[in-house]
Amino acid sequence: MSGVVAAAVAASTAVALQPGDAAPQAAQQPTPSSSTLPSTGSVTPEPTAPAPLPSSEPAPLPDAEFTIVAAGDVLPHVPVLRSAGSGDGYDFSPLLAALDPWIAGADLALCHFEVPVAPAGVAPSGYPLFGTVAQLVEDLAGQGWDGCSTASNHSVDRGFAGLTATLDAFDAAGLGHVGTARTEGEALQPQLYDLERSGQTITVAQLAATYGTNGLPVPADAPWSVQLVDADQLVEQARAAREGGADLVVVSAHIGTEYRTAPTPEQVELATALAASGEIDLYIGHHAHVPQPIELLGGGRDGAGMWVAYGLGNMISNQDAGCCVAESASGLLLTARVVKPSDGPARVAAVEWTGVSVDRVAGHRMQLLHDAAATGAGTLSTAQWQARYDALREAVGAQAPERTTPASATGDAATVVPRMPPG
């Protein structure tokens, strides 16, 4: 573990296919002119070249392409739960509806589930010790998310029982998860997602870690249950994932300072170390609750660089200027375009961002900032939405372009590979 990151933890895949050679053609004979033909007798037919033999080699496969869409913190304060109340239960779908086409169009959709699910018999709760409802996990799956990172400073808010309840809920919903674990064996496994594209099976591995757990102890008899930030460990895990068949490695890191737009030195040091390793393809940051810069760092696979989203802000929460800072009402959808040649390694070819925000007063309905700023929505004026939009664009910076239309899926849904076999 590097010094600064250690301090932060303490604190808180060519063969070029060529056409088959045609069989040698017979030498061409001069074509006799009519003046040289004999006046009687038959004319000998001109010899013709034999037809080329068909190629015995297959045509090259096209490059496989797909998108990874990631979002900010799923942070369900009690008021968010109230807004999702429906009869005797909960329905978060209306709150999340603005994202429907964006998640449906993603080939792999990854969220960050910041809080635990409350164990059986324990009432839902909010800050400072969160415990949410399993219905939220079900509704995320229903919207089309494939999985979430679960390592955060709130991972043990409800103890090991809450951590277990969370992963059980994810398994029941068919969602992937990484960053916390119920067994030591599970902790050793990245979350793998398989995508069938252009005749290839492409495996994406996700790793996750958090800077700490708000001073709450990780269970002494399960020290592996929450992965803490350690750059060297993440690099070794990424290397092992590649040796195990992963084509692409994504790291989700819960680190930084809340409500601060600029990345902290610890964030920069971690991202730089991961980029320099050449083992990580994409870095997704969480925890600050506000959008942070997106940058292309030197290093990465084959020295082509590694895209870093230092912080995606909040996806859904009860935060805005009324409690925190105005920027906490907003977050980012990150769209990464991945290209995988049939005869070469996968790479993140480009990233784009899309601004999202929550209208707290309107019942925590999510909105797309580029739409809301143009036409207005909910309880905020176009000027208020524009102010949020402007602040977000300034925070993100100019290295990555904005995306204002959802992607279209390039194939069937990703397959979630269980980290812990059933039973």
C-alpha positions as CSV (number, residue, x, y, z in Angstrom):
1,M,0.0,0.0,0.0
2,S,1.4,3.4,-0.9
3,G,1.9,5.9,1.8
4,V,-0.8,8.4,1.1
5,V,-3.4,5.8,0.2
6,A,-2.5,3.8,3.3
7,A,-3.1,7.0,5.3
8,A,-6.5,7.4,3.6
9,V,-7.4,3.9,4.5
10,A,-6.4,4.3,8.0
11,A,-8.5,7.5,8.1
12,S,-11.7,6.5,7.4
13,T,-6.2,-10.5,-25.3
14,A,-2.6,-11.8,-34.4
15,V,-3.1,-13.6,-36.8
16,A,-4.2,-11.7,-39.9
17,L,-6.6,-13.6,-42.0
18,Q,-5.7,-13.4,-45.7
19,P,-7.7,-14.5,-48.7
20,G,-6.7,-18.0,-50.0
21,D,-4.3,-17.8,-52.9
22,A,-6.0,-18.6,-56.2
23,A,-4.7,-21.6,-58.1
24,P,-2.1,-20.7,-60.7
25,Q,-3.7,-19.7,-64.0
26,A,-2.7,-21.3,-67.3
27,A,-0.5,-19.0,-69.5
28,Q,-2.6,-16.9,-71.8
29,Q,-2.3,-17.7,-75.5
30,P,-2.5,-15.0,-78.1
31,T,-5.9,-14.6,-79.5
32,P,-5.8,-15.2,-83.3
33,S,-7.3,-12.5,-85.4
34,S,-9.8,-13.3,-88.1
35,S,-7.2,-12.6,-90.9
36,T,-5.0,-15.5,-89.6
37,L,-7.7,-18.1,-89.4
38,P,-7.7,-20.8,-92.1
39,S,-10.6,-20.4,-94.5
40,T,-11.8,-24.0,-93.9
41,G,-11.7,-26.3,-91.0
42,S,-12.6,-25.8,-87.4
43,V,-11.3,-23.3,-85.0
44,T,-9.6,-24.7,-81.8
45,P,-11.2,-23.1,-78.8
46,E,-9.2,-20.7,-76.8
47,P,-8.1,-22.2,-73.5
48,T,-9.6,-20.6,-70.4
49,A,-8.2,-20.3,-66.9
50,P,-9.6,-22.6,-64.3
51,A,-11.9,-20.9,-61.7
52,P,-10.1,-19.9,-58.5
53,L,-10.4,-22.3,-55.7
54,P,-12.5,-21.1,-52.7
55,S,-10.5,-19.8,-49.7
56,S,-10.1,-22.4,-47.0
57,E,-9.7,-19.6,-44.4
58,P,-12.7,-17.9,-42.7
59,A,-13.3,-14.2,-43.2
60,P,-12.1,-12.1,-40.3
61,L,-14.7,-11.3,-37.6
62,P,-15.7,-7.7,-37.1
63,D,-14.6,-5.9,-34.0
64,A,-16.9,-6.4,-31.0
65,E,-18.2,-3.2,-29.5
66,F,-20.3,-2.6,-26.4
67,T,-21.0,0.1,-23.8
68,I,-20.6,0.2,-20.1
69,V,-22.8,2.7,-18.3
70,A,-22.1,3.6,-14.7
71,A,-23.8,5.9,-12.3
72,G,-23.2,7.6,-9.0
73,D,-24.3,6.8,-5.4
74,V,-27.5,5.1,-4.7
75,L,-28.1,6.7,-1.3
76,P,-31.7,6.2,-0.1
77,H,-32.3,8.5,2.8
78,V,-35.6,8.0,4.6
79,P,-37.3,10.7,2.7
80,V,-36.4,8.8,-0.5
81,L,-38.0,5.7,1.0
82,R,-41.2,7.8,1.7
83,S,-41.3,9.0,-1.8
84,A,-41.1,5.4,-3.0
85,G,-43.9,4.2,-0.6
86,S,-46.6,2.4,-2.4
87,G,-49.4,0.8,-0.4
88,D,-47.8,-1.6,2.0
89,G,-44.5,-1.6,0.2
90,Y,-42.2,0.4,-2.1
91,D,-41.9,1.2,-5.8
92,F,-38.8,3.1,-6.8
93,S,-39.5,2.8,-10.5
94,P,-41.2,6.2,-10.8
95,L,-38.3,7.9,-9.2
96,L,-35.8,6.2,-11.5
97,A,-37.9,6.4,-14.7
98,A,-35.9,9.1,-16.5
99,L,-33.0,6.7,-16.8
100,D,-35.1,3.8,-18.3
101,P,-33.8,4.2,-22.0
102,W,-30.3,4.8,-20.8
103,I,-30.1,1.6,-18.8
104,A,-32.0,-0.4,-21.4
105,G,-29.5,0.8,-24.0
106,A,-26.5,-0.1,-22.0
107,D,-24.7,-3.4,-22.7
108,L,-23.4,-3.5,-19.1
109,A,-24.9,-1.2,-16.5
110,L,-23.1,-0.8,-13.2
111,C,-24.4,1.2,-10.2
112,H,-22.9,2.0,-6.8
113,F,-25.1,0.7,-3.9
114,E,-23.8,2.7,-1.0
115,V,-25.9,1.4,1.8
116,P,-26.8,-2.0,3.3
117,V,-30.1,-3.7,3.1
118,A,-31.6,-3.9,6.6
119,P,-31.6,-7.4,8.0
120,A,-34.8,-9.2,8.6
121,G,-36.7,-7.7,11.5
122,V,-34.8,-4.5,11.4
123,A,-36.7,-1.3,10.3
124,P,-35.4,0.7,7.4
125,S,-33.2,3.6,8.4
126,G,-31.2,6.5,7.0
127,Y,-28.2,8.6,8.0
128,P,-26.1,8.0,9.9
129,L,-26.7,4.2,10.1
130,F,-28.4,3.2,6.9
131,G,-30.5,0.2,6.3
132,T,-32.6,0.2,3.2
133,V,-35.3,-2.1,1.7
134,A,-34.7,-5.1,-0.6
135,Q,-37.3,-3.7,-3.0
136,L,-34.8,-1.1,-4.1
137,V,-32.4,-3.8,-5.3
138,E,-35.3,-5.5,-7.1
139,D,-36.3,-2.3,-8.8
140,L,-32.7,-1.6,-10.0
141,A,-32.7,-5.1,-11.5
142,G,-36.1,-4.4,-13.1
143,Q,-34.8,-1.2,-14.7
144,G,-32.0,-3.2,-16.3
145,W,-28.9,-2.7,-14.1
146,D,-26.5,-5.7,-14.2
147,G,-24.8,-5.1,-10.9
148,C,-23.3,-2.7,-8.4
149,S,-20.3,-2.1,-6.3
150,T,-21.1,-2.4,-2.6
151,A,-17.9,-1.3,-0.9
152,S,-18.5,2.0,0.9
153,N,-18.1,3.8,4.2
154,H,-21.6,2.6,5.1
155,S,-21.0,-1.1,4.3
156,V,-21.2,-2.2,7.9
157,D,-23.8,0.3,9.1
158,R,-26.0,-2.8,10.0
159,G,-23.1,-5.1,10.8
160,F,-22.3,-8.4,9.1
161,A,-26.0,-9.3,9.1
162,G,-26.7,-6.2,7.0
163,L,-23.9,-6.9,4.6
164,T,-25.2,-10.5,4.2
165,A,-28.7,-9.3,3.7
166,T,-27.5,-6.9,0.9
167,L,-25.7,-9.6,-1.1
168,D,-28.5,-12.1,-0.6
169,A,-30.9,-9.5,-2.0
170,F,-28.6,-8.9,-5.0
171,D,-28.3,-12.7,-5.6
172,A,-32.1,-13.0,-5.4
173,A,-32.5,-10.2,-8.0
174,G,-29.9,-11.6,-10.3
175,L,-27.5,-8.7,-9.9
176,G,-23.7,-8.8,-9.7
177,H,-21.9,-7.3,-6.7
178,V,-18.4,-6.7,-5.6
179,G,-16.5,-4.9,-2.8
180,T,-18.1,-6.8,0.1
181,A,-18.3,-10.6,0.8
182,R,-20.0,-13.2,2.9
183,T,-17.1,-15.6,2.8
184,E,-13.4,-15.4,2.4
185,G,-13.7,-17.3,-0.9
186,E,-16.2,-14.8,-2.2
187,A,-13.9,-12.0,-1.2
188,L,-11.2,-13.4,-3.4
189,Q,-13.5,-13.3,-6.5
190,P,-14.0,-10.3,-8.8
191,Q,-17.5,-9.8,-10.2
192,L,-17.4,-11.2,-13.8
193,Y,-19.8,-10.3,-16.6
194,D,-19.8,-12.2,-19.9
195,L,-21.0,-10.6,-23.1
196,E,-21.5,-12.4,-26.4
197,R,-20.6,-10.0,-29.2
198,S,-19.5,-10.6,-32.8
199,G,-18.7,-14.2,-32.2
200,Q,-16.7,-13.5,-29.1
201,T,-17.3,-14.1,-25.4
202,I,-15.9,-11.0,-23.7
203,T,-15.4,-11.1,-19.9
204,V,-15.5,-7.9,-17.9
205,A,-14.2,-8.0,-14.3
206,Q,-15.1,-5.5,-11.7
207,L,-13.3,-4.8,-8.5
208,A,-14.2,-2.4,-5.7
209,A,-12.9,-1.0,-2.5
210,T,-13.6,1.8,0.1
211,Y,-11.3,4.0,2.0
212,G,-13.0,3.0,5.3
213,T,-16.2,2.4,7.2
214,N,-16.8,5.6,9.1
215,G,-14.9,4.3,12.1
216,L,-17.2,1.3,12.5
217,P,-15.2,-1.9,12.9
218,V,-15.1,-4.5,10.1
219,P,-16.0,-7.8,11.9
220,A,-12.9,-9.2,13.5
221,D,-13.8,-12.7,12.5
222,A,-14.4,-11.6,8.9
223,P,-11.8,-9.0,8.0
224,W,-12.2,-9.9,4.3
225,S,-15.9,-8.9,4.4
226,V,-15.2,-5.3,3.2
227,Q,-12.3,-4.5,0.8
228,L,-10.4,-1.5,1.8
229,V,-8.4,0.7,-0.6
230,D,-5.0,-0.7,-1.3
231,A,-3.5,0.1,-4.8
232,D,-1.1,-2.9,-4.8
233,Q,-3.9,-5.3,-3.8
234,L,-6.2,-4.0,-6.5
235,V,-3.4,-4.4,-9.1
236,E,-2.8,-7.9,-8.0
237,Q,-6.5,-8.7,-8.2
238,A,-6.7,-7.2,-11.7
239,R,-3.7,-9.3,-12.8
240,A,-5.3,-12.4,-11.4
241,A,-8.6,-11.6,-13.1
242,R,-6.8,-11.3,-16.4
243,E,-5.0,-14.6,-15.9
244,G,-8.4,-16.1,-15.2
245,G,-9.7,-14.9,-18.5
246,A,-11.0,-11.4,-18.0
247,D,-10.6,-9.2,-21.1
248,L,-11.3,-5.9,-19.3
249,V,-11.0,-4.7,-15.7
250,V,-13.0,-2.0,-14.1
251,V,-12.2,-0.6,-10.6
252,S,-14.8,1.2,-8.5
253,A,-13.2,3.2,-5.7
254,H,-15.1,4.8,-2.8
255,I,-12.7,7.5,-1.7
256,G,-12.3,11.2,-1.4
257,T,-13.7,14.1,0.5
258,E,-17.5,14.6,0.7
259,Y,-18.8,17.7,-1.2
260,R,-15.4,18.5,-2.7
261,T,-15.3,18.8,-6.5
262,A,-11.6,18.7,-6.8
263,P,-10.0,15.2,-6.4
264,T,-8.0,14.8,-3.2
265,P,-4.4,13.9,-3.3
266,E,-5.4,10.4,-2.2
267,Q,-7.8,10.0,-5.1
268,V,-5.1,11.2,-7.6
269,E,-2.5,8.9,-6.1
270,L,-4.7,5.9,-6.2
271,A,-5.9,6.5,-9.8
272,T,-2.3,7.3,-11.0
273,A,-1.0,4.0,-9.4
274,L,-3.7,2.0,-11.0
275,A,-3.1,3.6,-14.4
276,A,0.6,3.1,-14.1
277,S,0.1,-0.6,-13.5
278,G,-1.2,-1.2,-17.0
279,E,-3.7,-3.7,-15.5
280,I,-6.8,-1.5,-15.2
281,D,-9.0,-0.3,-18.1
282,L,-11.4,2.0,-16.3
283,Y,-11.6,3.8,-13.0
284,I,-15.0,4.8,-11.5
285,G,-15.0,6.9,-8.4
286,H,-17.6,7.4,-5.7
287,H,-18.1,9.0,-2.2
288,A,-17.9,12.8,-2.7
289,H,-21.6,13.1,-3.5
290,V,-20.8,15.7,-6.1
291,P,-19.6,15.4,-9.7
292,Q,-15.9,15.4,-10.1
293,P,-13.5,15.6,-13.1
294,I,-13.2,13.0,-15.8
295,E,-9.7,12.7,-17.1
296,L,-7.5,10.5,-19.3
297,L,-4.3,9.5,-17.3
298,G,-1.1,8.2,-18.8
299,G,-0.4,4.5,-18.6
300,G,-3.3,2.1,-18.9
301,R,-3.3,-1.0,-21.0
302,D,-0.5,-0.9,-23.6
303,G,0.2,2.7,-22.6
304,A,-2.9,4.0,-24.3
305,G,-4.1,5.7,-21.1
306,M,-6.7,5.0,-18.6
307,W,-10.0,7.0,-18.2
308,V,-10.7,8.1,-14.7
309,A,-14.1,9.4,-13.5
310,Y,-13.0,10.7,-10.1
311,G,-16.5,10.9,-8.8
312,L,-19.9,10.4,-10.3
313,G,-21.8,12.3,-7.6
314,N,-25.2,11.1,-6.5
315,M,-27.6,9.0,-8.6
316,I,-30.5,9.3,-6.2
317,S,-30.5,10.7,-2.7
318,N,-32.1,13.4,-0.5
319,Q,-29.2,15.7,-0.9
320,D,-29.2,19.2,-2.3
321,A,-28.5,22.8,-1.2
322,G,-31.0,22.3,1.7
323,C,-28.7,20.0,3.6
324,C,-25.4,20.0,1.9
325,V,-24.1,21.8,-1.2
326,A,-26.1,22.5,-4.3
327,E,-23.9,20.2,-6.4
328,S,-25.0,17.1,-4.3
329,A,-28.4,17.1,-6.1
330,S,-26.6,16.0,-9.3
331,G,-24.6,13.2,-10.7
332,L,-23.2,11.6,-13.8
333,L,-24.0,8.7,-16.1
334,L,-20.6,7.6,-17.5
335,T,-20.8,5.8,-20.9
336,A,-17.7,3.9,-21.8
337,R,-17.4,2.5,-25.4
338,V,-15.4,-0.7,-25.4
339,V,-13.9,-2.2,-28.6
340,K,-12.6,-5.8,-28.8
341,P,-11.0,-7.0,-32.1
342,S,-11.1,-10.7,-32.8
343,D,-7.4,-10.8,-32.7
344,G,-6.5,-8.3,-30.1
345,P,-7.2,-7.0,-26.5
346,A,-10.3,-5.1,-25.4
347,R,-9.9,-1.4,-24.8
348,V,-11.9,1.5,-23.7
349,A,-12.0,3.5,-26.9
350,A,-13.9,6.6,-25.5
351,V,-16.0,7.8,-22.6
352,E,-18.8,10.3,-22.5
353,W,-20.9,11.7,-19.7
354,T,-24.5,12.7,-19.1
355,G,-25.8,14.9,-16.3
356,V,-28.6,13.7,-14.0
357,S,-30.2,15.4,-11.1
358,V,-32.9,14.8,-8.5
359,D,-36.0,17.0,-7.9
360,R,-36.3,16.4,-4.2
361,V,-39.4,18.4,-3.7
362,A,-41.2,16.6,-6.6
363,G,-40.8,13.3,-4.7
364,H,-37.2,12.6,-5.6
365,R,-37.8,12.2,-9.3
366,M,-34.7,12.0,-11.4
367,Q,-34.2,14.2,-14.4
368,L,-31.7,14.4,-17.3
369,L,-30.1,17.8,-16.9
370,H,-29.8,18.6,-20.6
371,D,-33.5,18.1,-21.0
372,A,-34.6,19.8,-17.8
373,A,-32.5,22.9,-18.5
374,A,-34.0,23.2,-22.0
375,T,-37.7,22.6,-21.2
376,G,-38.1,22.7,-17.4
377,A,-39.4,19.9,-15.3
378,G,-40.9,19.3,-11.9
379,T,-40.7,22.0,-9.3
380,L,-37.6,23.8,-10.6
381,S,-37.5,26.5,-13.1
382,T,-35.4,26.2,-16.3
383,A,-33.0,28.7,-14.7
384,Q,-32.6,26.5,-11.7
385,W,-32.0,23.4,-13.8
386,Q,-29.6,25.4,-15.9
387,A,-27.6,26.4,-12.9
388,R,-27.2,22.8,-11.9
389,Y,-26.2,21.9,-15.5
390,D,-23.6,24.6,-15.6
391,A,-22.1,23.6,-12.3
392,L,-21.9,20.0,-13.4
393,R,-20.3,20.8,-16.7
394,E,-17.6,22.9,-15.0
395,A,-16.9,20.1,-12.6
396,V,-16.5,17.4,-15.2
397,G,-14.1,19.4,-17.3
398,A,-13.4,19.3,-21.1
399,Q,-11.5,16.1,-21.7
400,A,-14.6,13.9,-22.1
401,P,-17.5,14.9,-24.3
402,E,-21.2,15.0,-23.3
403,R,-23.7,12.5,-24.5
404,T,-27.3,13.5,-24.8
405,T,-28.9,10.4,-26.4
406,P,-28.9,6.9,-24.9
407,A,-26.8,4.2,-26.5
408,S,-28.4,1.1,-28.1
409,A,-27.5,-2.3,-26.9
410,T,-25.3,-4.3,-29.3
411,G,-26.4,-7.7,-28.3
412,D,-28.0,-9.9,-25.6
413,A,-27.9,-9.0,-22.0
414,A,-24.7,-9.6,-20.0
415,T,-24.4,-12.8,-18.1
416,V,-23.7,-12.3,-14.4
417,V,-21.2,-14.9,-13.2
418,P,-21.9,-15.7,-9.5
419,R,-19.0,-14.9,-7.2
420,M,-20.2,-17.5,-4.7
421,P,-21.8,-20.7,-6.1
422,P,-25.3,-21.4,-4.9
423,G,-25.6,-23.5,-1.8
